[in-house]
Structures are given as structure tokens and as C-alpha cells.
Amino acid sequence: MDTTTIRIVAALVALFVFLPLVLVPYWRIFTKAGFSGWLVLLMIVPFVNLIVLYYVAFSNWKVTPNRPG
């Protein structure tokens, strides 16, 4: 296999295997916290992902935790 084929296969594996493994949990966290799940698209962009993560972590969430009893 030549280098171009290896790069194409690696890109496809990253796109269809690794990205969903990382982005799906973030989608669930954002929606459970009351934010738009589409924020997950910003998690792909380097350095912007850190800003989004800090924004979500330190902002007031729109949901309240369930309290037993």
C-alpha cells in the first residue's frame, strides 16, 4: 500500500471510529446540562474545545439535580 492509501484509511478510521467515541459522550453531557448538543462540533476545533469545556463547567446549568426523597 502506498502512503496516500494509508492516509485515507487513517482519516476514515478517525472520522468513523475515534470521533464518535469522543463526541457522543460530550453530546450527552451538554444536553443533560441544558446546553445545545451542537456544541459538540466545537470540541473538534483545537483550543476552542478548551474554551467550550470551561464555559460549560463554570456556567450555571439550566437543570437541577434530582434529590432523593
KOLSEVO-108230 format. One record per residue: chain; x, y, z negated of N, C-alpha, C in turn; residue in one letter. Coordinates in nm, 2 decimals. Layout:
<atom><chain>A</chain><n_X>X</n_X><n_Y>Y</n_Y><n_Z>Z</n_Z><ca_X>X</ca_X><ca_Y>Y</ca_Y><ca_Z>Z</ca_Z><c_X>X</c_X><c_Y>Y</c_Y><c_Z>Z</c_Z><resn>a</resn></atom>
...
end
This chain:
<atom><chain>A</chain><n_X>0.08</n_X><n_Y>-0.12</n_Y><n_Z>0.00</n_Z><ca_X>0.00</ca_X><ca_Y>0.00</ca_Y><ca_Z>0.00</ca_Z><c_X>0.09</c_X><c_Y>0.12</c_Y><c_Z>0.00</c_Z><resn>m</resn></atom>
<atom><chain>A</chain><n_X>0.05</n_X><n_Y>0.22</n_Y><n_Z>0.08</n_Z><ca_X>0.12</ca_X><ca_Y>0.34</ca_Y><ca_Z>0.08</ca_Z><c_X>0.08</c_X><c_Y>0.44</c_Y><c_Z>-0.03</c_Z><resn>d</resn></atom>
<atom><chain>A</chain><n_X>0.15</n_X><n_Y>0.55</n_Y><n_Z>-0.05</n_Z><ca_X>0.13</ca_X><ca_Y>0.64</ca_Y><ca_Z>-0.16</ca_Z><c_X>0.00</c_X><c_Y>0.71</c_Y><c_Z>-0.15</c_Z><resn>t</resn></atom>
<atom><chain>A</chain><n_X>-0.05</n_X><n_Y>0.74</n_Y><n_Z>-0.03</n_Z><ca_X>-0.18</ca_X><ca_Y>0.81</ca_Y><ca_Z>-0.02</ca_Z><c_X>-0.29</c_X><c_Y>0.72</c_Y><c_Z>-0.06</c_Z><resn>t</resn></atom>
<atom><chain>A</chain><n_X>-0.29</n_X><n_Y>0.59</n_Y><n_Z>-0.03</n_Z><ca_X>-0.39</ca_X><ca_Y>0.50</ca_Y><ca_Z>-0.07</ca_Z><c_X>-0.39</c_X><c_Y>0.48</c_Y><c_Z>-0.22</c_Z><resn>t</resn></atom>
<atom><chain>A</chain><n_X>-0.28</n_X><n_Y>0.48</n_Y><n_Z>-0.28</n_Z><ca_X>-0.27</ca_X><ca_Y>0.46</ca_Y><ca_Z>-0.43</ca_Z><c_X>-0.33</c_X><c_Y>0.59</c_Y><c_Z>-0.50</c_Z><resn>i</resn></atom>
<atom><chain>A</chain><n_X>-0.30</n_X><n_Y>0.70</n_Y><n_Z>-0.44</n_Z><ca_X>-0.35</ca_X><ca_Y>0.83</ca_Y><ca_Z>-0.50</ca_Z><c_X>-0.50</c_X><c_Y>0.84</c_Y><c_Z>-0.48</c_Z><resn>r</resn></atom>
<atom><chain>A</chain><n_X>-0.56</n_X><n_Y>0.79</n_Y><n_Z>-0.37</n_Z><ca_X>-0.70</ca_X><ca_Y>0.79</ca_Y><ca_Z>-0.35</ca_Z><c_X>-0.77</c_X><c_Y>0.69</c_Y><c_Z>-0.45</c_Z><resn>i</resn></atom>
<atom><chain>A</chain><n_X>-0.71</n_X><n_Y>0.57</n_Y><n_Z>-0.47</n_Z><ca_X>-0.77</ca_X><ca_Y>0.48</ca_Y><ca_Z>-0.56</ca_Z><c_X>-0.76</c_X><c_Y>0.53</c_Y><c_Z>-0.70</c_Z><resn>v</resn></atom>
<atom><chain>A</chain><n_X>-0.65</n_X><n_Y>0.59</n_Y><n_Z>-0.74</n_Z><ca_X>-0.63</ca_X><ca_Y>0.65</ca_Y><ca_Z>-0.88</ca_Z><c_X>-0.74</c_X><c_Y>0.76</c_Y><c_Z>-0.90</c_Z><resn>a</resn></atom>
<atom><chain>A</chain><n_X>-0.76</n_X><n_Y>0.84</n_Y><n_Z>-0.80</n_Z><ca_X>-0.86</ca_X><ca_Y>0.95</ca_Y><ca_Z>-0.81</ca_Z><c_X>-1.00</c_X><c_Y>0.90</c_Y><c_Z>-0.83</c_Z><resn>a</resn></atom>
<atom><chain>A</chain><n_X>-1.03</n_X><n_Y>0.79</n_Y><n_Z>-0.75</n_Z><ca_X>-1.16</ca_X><ca_Y>0.73</ca_Y><ca_Z>-0.76</ca_Z><c_X>-1.18</c_X><c_Y>0.66</c_Y><c_Z>-0.90</c_Z><resn>l</resn></atom>
<atom><chain>A</chain><n_X>-1.08</n_X><n_Y>0.60</n_Y><n_Z>-0.95</n_Z><ca_X>-1.09</ca_X><ca_Y>0.54</ca_Y><ca_Z>-1.08</ca_Z><c_X>-1.11</c_X><c_Y>0.65</c_Y><c_Z>-1.19</c_Z><resn>v</resn></atom>
<atom><chain>A</chain><n_X>-1.03</n_X><n_Y>0.75</n_Y><n_Z>-1.18</n_Z><ca_X>-1.05</ca_X><ca_Y>0.86</ca_Y><ca_Z>-1.27</ca_Z><c_X>-1.19</c_X><c_Y>0.92</c_Y><c_Z>-1.26</c_Z><resn>a</resn></atom>
<atom><chain>A</chain><n_X>-1.24</n_X><n_Y>0.94</n_Y><n_Z>-1.14</n_Z><ca_X>-1.37</ca_X><ca_Y>1.00</ca_Y><ca_Z>-1.12</ca_Z><c_X>-1.49</c_X><c_Y>0.91</c_Y><c_Z>-1.18</c_Z><resn>l</resn></atom>
<atom><chain>A</chain><n_X>-1.48</n_X><n_Y>0.78</n_Y><n_Z>-1.15</n_Z><ca_X>-1.59</ca_X><ca_Y>0.70</ca_Y><ca_Z>-1.18</ca_Z><c_X>-1.58</c_X><c_Y>0.62</c_Y><c_Z>-1.31</c_Z><resn>f</resn></atom>
<atom><chain>A</chain><n_X>-1.46</n_X><n_Y>0.61</n_Y><n_Z>-1.37</n_Z><ca_X>-1.44</ca_X><ca_Y>0.54</ca_Y><ca_Z>-1.49</ca_Z><c_X>-1.40</c_X><c_Y>0.63</c_Y><c_Z>-1.61</c_Z><resn>v</resn></atom>
<atom><chain>A</chain><n_X>-1.30</n_X><n_Y>0.70</n_Y><n_Z>-1.60</n_Z><ca_X>-1.25</ca_X><ca_Y>0.78</ca_Y><ca_Z>-1.71</ca_Z><c_X>-1.33</c_X><c_Y>0.90</c_Y><c_Z>-1.74</c_Z><resn>f</resn></atom>
<atom><chain>A</chain><n_X>-1.38</n_X><n_Y>0.98</n_Y><n_Z>-1.64</n_Z><ca_X>-1.46</ca_X><ca_Y>1.09</ca_Y><ca_Z>-1.67</ca_Z><c_X>-1.59</c_X><c_Y>1.06</c_Y><c_Z>-1.74</c_Z><resn>l</resn></atom>
<atom><chain>A</chain><n_X>-1.67</n_X><n_Y>0.96</n_Y><n_Z>-1.69</n_Z><ca_X>-1.79</ca_X><ca_Y>0.92</ca_Y><ca_Z>-1.77</ca_Z><c_X>-1.76</c_X><c_Y>0.88</c_Y><c_Z>-1.91</c_Z><resn>p</resn></atom>
<atom><chain>A</chain><n_X>-1.65</n_X><n_Y>0.81</n_Y><n_Z>-1.93</n_Z><ca_X>-1.62</ca_X><ca_Y>0.77</ca_Y><ca_Z>-2.07</ca_Z><c_X>-1.60</c_X><c_Y>0.88</c_Y><c_Z>-2.16</c_Z><resn>l</resn></atom>
<atom><chain>A</chain><n_X>-1.55</n_X><n_Y>0.99</n_Y><n_Z>-2.11</n_Z><ca_X>-1.52</ca_X><ca_Y>1.11</ca_Y><ca_Z>-2.19</ca_Z><c_X>-1.64</c_X><c_Y>1.20</c_Y><c_Z>-2.19</c_Z><resn>v</resn></atom>
<atom><chain>A</chain><n_X>-1.71</n_X><n_Y>1.22</n_Y><n_Z>-2.08</n_Z><ca_X>-1.81</ca_X><ca_Y>1.33</ca_Y><ca_Z>-2.07</ca_Z><c_X>-1.95</c_X><c_Y>1.29</c_Y><c_Z>-2.13</c_Z><resn>l</resn></atom>
<atom><chain>A</chain><n_X>-1.98</n_X><n_Y>1.16</n_Y><n_Z>-2.12</n_Z><ca_X>-2.11</ca_X><ca_Y>1.12</ca_Y><ca_Z>-2.17</ca_Z><c_X>-2.12</c_X><c_Y>1.14</c_Y><c_Z>-2.32</c_Z><resn>v</resn></atom>
<atom><chain>A</chain><n_X>-2.02</n_X><n_Y>1.11</n_Y><n_Z>-2.40</n_Z><ca_X>-2.04</ca_X><ca_Y>1.14</ca_Y><ca_Z>-2.55</ca_Z><c_X>-2.05</c_X><c_Y>1.29</c_Y><c_Z>-2.57</c_Z><resn>p</resn></atom>
<atom><chain>A</chain><n_X>-1.97</n_X><n_Y>1.37</n_Y><n_Z>-2.50</n_Z><ca_X>-1.99</ca_X><ca_Y>1.52</ca_Y><ca_Z>-2.52</ca_Z><c_X>-2.13</c_X><c_Y>1.56</c_Y><c_Z>-2.48</c_Z><resn>y</resn></atom>
<atom><chain>A</chain><n_X>-2.19</n_X><n_Y>1.51</n_Y><n_Z>-2.37</n_Z><ca_X>-2.32</ca_X><ca_Y>1.54</ca_Y><ca_Z>-2.34</ca_Z><c_X>-2.42</c_X><c_Y>1.52</c_Y><c_Z>-2.45</c_Z><resn>w</resn></atom>
<atom><chain>A</chain><n_X>-2.40</n_X><n_Y>1.40</n_Y><n_Z>-2.51</n_Z><ca_X>-2.49</ca_X><ca_Y>1.36</ca_Y><ca_Z>-2.62</ca_Z><c_X>-2.47</c_X><c_Y>1.46</c_Y><c_Z>-2.74</c_Z><resn>r</resn></atom>
<atom><chain>A</chain><n_X>-2.35</n_X><n_Y>1.49</n_Y><n_Z>-2.77</n_Z><ca_X>-2.32</ca_X><ca_Y>1.58</ca_Y><ca_Z>-2.89</ca_Z><c_X>-2.38</c_X><c_Y>1.72</c_Y><c_Z>-2.86</c_Z><resn>i</resn></atom>
<atom><chain>A</chain><n_X>-2.36</n_X><n_Y>1.77</n_Y><n_Z>-2.74</n_Z><ca_X>-2.41</ca_X><ca_Y>1.90</ca_Y><ca_Z>-2.71</ca_Z><c_X>-2.57</c_X><c_Y>1.91</c_Y><c_Z>-2.72</c_Z><resn>f</resn></atom>
<atom><chain>A</chain><n_X>-2.63</n_X><n_Y>1.80</n_Y><n_Z>-2.66</n_Z><ca_X>-2.78</ca_X><ca_Y>1.81</ca_Y><ca_Z>-2.66</ca_Z><c_X>-2.83</c_X><c_Y>1.78</c_Y><c_Z>-2.81</c_Z><resn>t</resn></atom>
<atom><chain>A</chain><n_X>-2.77</n_X><n_Y>1.70</n_Y><n_Z>-2.88</n_Z><ca_X>-2.81</ca_X><ca_Y>1.68</ca_Y><ca_Z>-3.02</ca_Z><c_X>-2.79</c_X><c_Y>1.81</c_Y><c_Z>-3.11</c_Z><resn>k</resn></atom>
<atom><chain>A</chain><n_X>-2.69</n_X><n_Y>1.89</n_Y><n_Z>-3.07</n_Z><ca_X>-2.66</ca_X><ca_Y>2.01</ca_Y><ca_Z>-3.14</ca_Z><c_X>-2.75</c_X><c_Y>2.12</c_Y><c_Z>-3.10</c_Z><resn>a</resn></atom>
<atom><chain>A</chain><n_X>-2.83</n_X><n_Y>2.10</n_Y><n_Z>-2.99</n_Z><ca_X>-2.92</ca_X><ca_Y>2.20</ca_Y><ca_Z>-2.94</ca_Z><c_X>-2.87</c_X><c_Y>2.29</c_Y><c_Z>-2.83</c_Z><resn>g</resn></atom>
<atom><chain>A</chain><n_X>-2.75</n_X><n_Y>2.25</n_Y><n_Z>-2.78</n_Z><ca_X>-2.70</ca_X><ca_Y>2.32</ca_Y><ca_Z>-2.66</ca_Z><c_X>-2.73</c_X><c_Y>2.25</c_Y><c_Z>-2.53</c_Z><resn>f</resn></atom>
<atom><chain>A</chain><n_X>-2.71</n_X><n_Y>2.32</n_Y><n_Z>-2.42</n_Z><ca_X>-2.73</ca_X><ca_Y>2.26</ca_Y><ca_Z>-2.29</ca_Z><c_X>-2.63</c_X><c_Y>2.15</c_Y><c_Z>-2.27</c_Z><resn>s</resn></atom>
<atom><chain>A</chain><n_X>-2.67</n_X><n_Y>2.04</n_Y><n_Z>-2.22</n_Z><ca_X>-2.58</ca_X><ca_Y>1.93</ca_Y><ca_Z>-2.18</ca_Z><c_X>-2.49</c_X><c_Y>1.96</c_Y><c_Z>-2.07</c_Z><resn>g</resn></atom>
<atom><chain>A</chain><n_X>-2.53</n_X><n_Y>2.06</n_Y><n_Z>-1.99</n_Z><ca_X>-2.44</ca_X><ca_Y>2.11</ca_Y><ca_Z>-1.88</ca_Z><c_X>-2.31</c_X><c_Y>2.17</c_Y><c_Z>-1.92</c_Z><resn>w</resn></atom>
<atom><chain>A</chain><n_X>-2.30</n_X><n_Y>2.20</n_Y><n_Z>-2.05</n_Z><ca_X>-2.17</ca_X><ca_Y>2.25</ca_Y><ca_Z>-2.10</ca_Z><c_X>-2.06</c_X><c_Y>2.15</c_Y><c_Z>-2.08</c_Z><resn>l</resn></atom>
<atom><chain>A</chain><n_X>-2.10</n_X><n_Y>2.02</n_Y><n_Z>-2.06</n_Z><ca_X>-2.00</ca_X><ca_Y>1.92</ca_Y><ca_Z>-2.04</ca_Z><c_X>-1.92</c_X><c_Y>1.94</c_Y><c_Z>-1.92</c_Z><resn>v</resn></atom>
<atom><chain>A</chain><n_X>-1.97</n_X><n_Y>2.01</n_Y><n_Z>-1.82</n_Z><ca_X>-1.89</ca_X><ca_Y>2.04</ca_Y><ca_Z>-1.70</ca_Z><c_X>-1.77</c_X><c_Y>2.13</c_Y><c_Z>-1.73</c_Z><resn>l</resn></atom>
<atom><chain>A</chain><n_X>-1.79</n_X><n_Y>2.21</n_Y><n_Z>-1.83</n_Z><ca_X>-1.67</ca_X><ca_Y>2.29</ca_Y><ca_Z>-1.87</ca_Z><c_X>-1.56</c_X><c_Y>2.21</c_Y><c_Z>-1.94</c_Z><resn>l</resn></atom>
<atom><chain>A</chain><n_X>-1.60</n_X><n_Y>2.09</n_Y><n_Z>-1.98</n_Z><ca_X>-1.50</ca_X><ca_Y>2.01</ca_Y><ca_Z>-2.05</ca_Z><c_X>-1.39</c_X><c_Y>1.96</c_Y><c_Z>-1.95</c_Z><resn>m</resn></atom>
<atom><chain>A</chain><n_X>-1.42</n_X><n_Y>1.97</n_Y><n_Z>-1.82</n_Z><ca_X>-1.33</ca_X><ca_Y>1.92</ca_Y><ca_Z>-1.72</ca_Z><c_X>-1.21</c_X><c_Y>2.02</c_Y><c_Z>-1.70</c_Z><resn>i</resn></atom>
<atom><chain>A</chain><n_X>-1.25</n_X><n_Y>2.15</n_Y><n_Z>-1.72</n_Z><ca_X>-1.15</ca_X><ca_Y>2.26</ca_Y><ca_Z>-1.69</ca_Z><c_X>-1.05</c_X><c_Y>2.27</c_Y><c_Z>-1.81</c_Z><resn>v</resn></atom>
<atom><chain>A</chain><n_X>-0.92</n_X><n_Y>2.26</n_Y><n_Z>-1.78</n_Z><ca_X>-0.82</ca_X><ca_Y>2.27</ca_Y><ca_Z>-1.89</ca_Z><c_X>-0.83</c_X><c_Y>2.41</c_Y><c_Z>-1.96</c_Z><resn>p</resn></atom>
<atom><chain>A</chain><n_X>-0.81</n_X><n_Y>2.41</n_Y><n_Z>-2.08</n_Z><ca_X>-0.81</ca_X><ca_Y>2.53</ca_Y><ca_Z>-2.17</ca_Z><c_X>-0.95</c_X><c_Y>2.58</c_Y><c_Z>-2.19</c_Z><resn>f</resn></atom>
<atom><chain>A</chain><n_X>-1.04</n_X><n_Y>2.58</n_Y><n_Z>-2.09</n_Z><ca_X>-1.18</ca_X><ca_Y>2.62</ca_Y><ca_Z>-2.11</ca_Z><c_X>-1.25</c_X><c_Y>2.52</c_Y><c_Z>-2.20</c_Z><resn>v</resn></atom>
<atom><chain>A</chain><n_X>-1.20</n_X><n_Y>2.39</n_Y><n_Z>-2.19</n_Z><ca_X>-1.26</ca_X><ca_Y>2.29</ca_Y><ca_Z>-2.27</ca_Z><c_X>-1.24</c_X><c_Y>2.31</c_Y><c_Z>-2.42</c_Z><resn>n</resn></atom>
<atom><chain>A</chain><n_X>-1.12</n_X><n_Y>2.37</n_Y><n_Z>-2.45</n_Z><ca_X>-1.10</ca_X><ca_Y>2.40</ca_Y><ca_Z>-2.59</ca_Z><c_X>-1.18</c_X><c_Y>2.52</c_Y><c_Z>-2.64</c_Z><resn>l</resn></atom>
<atom><chain>A</chain><n_X>-1.21</n_X><n_Y>2.61</n_Y><n_Z>-2.56</n_Z><ca_X>-1.29</ca_X><ca_Y>2.73</ca_Y><ca_Z>-2.59</ca_Z><c_X>-1.44</c_X><c_Y>2.68</c_Y><c_Z>-2.62</c_Z><resn>i</resn></atom>
<atom><chain>A</chain><n_X>-1.49</n_X><n_Y>2.59</n_Y><n_Z>-2.53</n_Z><ca_X>-1.62</ca_X><ca_Y>2.53</ca_Y><ca_Z>-2.55</ca_Z><c_X>-1.63</c_X><c_Y>2.45</c_Y><c_Z>-2.67</c_Z><resn>v</resn></atom>
<atom><chain>A</chain><n_X>-1.53</n_X><n_Y>2.37</n_Y><n_Z>-2.70</n_Z><ca_X>-1.53</ca_X><ca_Y>2.29</ca_Y><ca_Z>-2.82</ca_Z><c_X>-1.53</c_X><c_Y>2.37</c_Y><c_Z>-2.95</c_Z><resn>l</resn></atom>
<atom><chain>A</chain><n_X>-1.45</n_X><n_Y>2.48</n_Y><n_Z>-2.95</n_Z><ca_X>-1.45</ca_X><ca_Y>2.57</ca_Y><ca_Z>-3.07</ca_Z><c_X>-1.58</c_X><c_Y>2.65</c_Y><c_Z>-3.08</c_Z><resn>y</resn></atom>
<atom><chain>A</chain><n_X>-1.64</n_X><n_Y>2.69</n_Y><n_Z>-2.96</n_Z><ca_X>-1.77</ca_X><ca_Y>2.76</ca_Y><ca_Z>-2.96</ca_Z><c_X>-1.88</c_X><c_Y>2.67</c_Y><c_Z>-3.02</c_Z><resn>y</resn></atom>
<atom><chain>A</chain><n_X>-1.88</n_X><n_Y>2.55</n_Y><n_Z>-2.98</n_Z><ca_X>-1.99</ca_X><ca_Y>2.45</ca_Y><ca_Z>-3.03</ca_Z><c_X>-1.96</c_X><c_Y>2.42</c_Y><c_Z>-3.18</c_Z><resn>v</resn></atom>
<atom><chain>A</chain><n_X>-1.84</n_X><n_Y>2.40</n_Y><n_Z>-3.21</n_Z><ca_X>-1.80</ca_X><ca_Y>2.36</ca_Y><ca_Z>-3.35</ca_Z><c_X>-1.83</c_X><c_Y>2.47</c_Y><c_Z>-3.45</c_Z><resn>a</resn></atom>
<atom><chain>A</chain><n_X>-1.81</n_X><n_Y>2.59</n_Y><n_Z>-3.42</n_Z><ca_X>-1.82</ca_X><ca_Y>2.70</ca_Y><ca_Z>-3.52</ca_Z><c_X>-1.95</c_X><c_Y>2.79</c_Y><c_Z>-3.50</c_Z><resn>f</resn></atom>
<atom><chain>A</chain><n_X>-2.04</n_X><n_Y>2.75</n_Y><n_Z>-3.41</n_Z><ca_X>-2.16</ca_X><ca_Y>2.83</ca_Y><ca_Z>-3.39</ca_Z><c_X>-2.27</c_X><c_Y>2.77</c_Y><c_Z>-3.48</c_Z><resn>s</resn></atom>
<atom><chain>A</chain><n_X>-2.38</n_X><n_Y>2.84</n_Y><n_Z>-3.49</n_Z><ca_X>-2.49</ca_X><ca_Y>2.79</ca_Y><ca_Z>-3.56</ca_Z><c_X>-2.57</c_X><c_Y>2.70</c_Y><c_Z>-3.47</c_Z><resn>n</resn></atom>
<atom><chain>A</chain><n_X>-2.59</n_X><n_Y>2.58</n_Y><n_Z>-3.51</n_Z><ca_X>-2.66</ca_X><ca_Y>2.48</ca_Y><ca_Z>-3.43</ca_Z><c_X>-2.81</c_X><c_Y>2.51</c_Y><c_Z>-3.44</c_Z><resn>w</resn></atom>
<atom><chain>A</chain><n_X>-2.88</n_X><n_Y>2.48</n_Y><n_Z>-3.34</n_Z><ca_X>-3.03</ca_X><ca_Y>2.51</ca_Y><ca_Z>-3.33</ca_Z><c_X>-3.11</c_X><c_Y>2.40</c_Y><c_Z>-3.39</c_Z><resn>k</resn></atom>
<atom><chain>A</chain><n_X>-3.05</n_X><n_Y>2.30</n_Y><n_Z>-3.45</n_Z><ca_X>-3.12</ca_X><ca_Y>2.19</ca_Y><ca_Z>-3.51</ca_Z><c_X>-3.08</c_X><c_Y>2.18</c_Y><c_Z>-3.65</c_Z><resn>v</resn></atom>
<atom><chain>A</chain><n_X>-3.16</n_X><n_Y>2.11</n_Y><n_Z>-3.73</n_Z><ca_X>-3.13</ca_X><ca_Y>2.09</ca_Y><ca_Z>-3.87</ca_Z><c_X>-3.12</c_X><c_Y>1.94</c_Y><c_Z>-3.89</c_Z><resn>t</resn></atom>
<atom><chain>A</chain><n_X>-3.03</n_X><n_Y>1.90</n_Y><n_Z>-3.98</n_Z><ca_X>-3.01</ca_X><ca_Y>1.76</ca_Y><ca_Z>-4.01</ca_Z><c_X>-3.13</c_X><c_Y>1.70</c_Y><c_Z>-4.08</c_Z><resn>p</resn></atom>
<atom><chain>A</chain><n_X>-3.15</n_X><n_Y>1.57</n_Y><n_Z>-4.06</n_Z><ca_X>-3.26</ca_X><ca_Y>1.50</ca_Y><ca_Z>-4.12</ca_Z><c_X>-3.22</c_X><c_Y>1.48</c_Y><c_Z>-4.27</c_Z><resn>n</resn></atom>
<atom><chain>A</chain><n_X>-3.31</n_X><n_Y>1.51</n_Y><n_Z>-4.36</n_Z><ca_X>-3.28</ca_X><ca_Y>1.48</ca_Y><ca_Z>-4.50</ca_Z><c_X>-3.36</c_X><c_Y>1.37</c_Y><c_Z>-4.55</c_Z><resn>r</resn></atom>
<atom><chain>A</chain><n_X>-3.30</n_X><n_Y>1.27</n_Y><n_Z>-4.61</n_Z><ca_X>-3.39</ca_X><ca_Y>1.15</ca_Y><ca_Z>-4.65</ca_Z><c_X>-3.48</c_X><c_Y>1.20</c_Y><c_Z>-4.77</c_Z><resn>p</resn></atom>
<atom><chain>A</chain><n_X>-3.60</n_X><n_Y>1.14</n_Y><n_Z>-4.77</n_Z><ca_X>-3.69</ca_X><ca_Y>1.16</ca_Y><ca_Z>-4.88</ca_Z><c_X>-3.77</c_X><c_Y>1.28</c_Y><c_Z>-4.87</c_Z><resn>g</resn></atom>
end
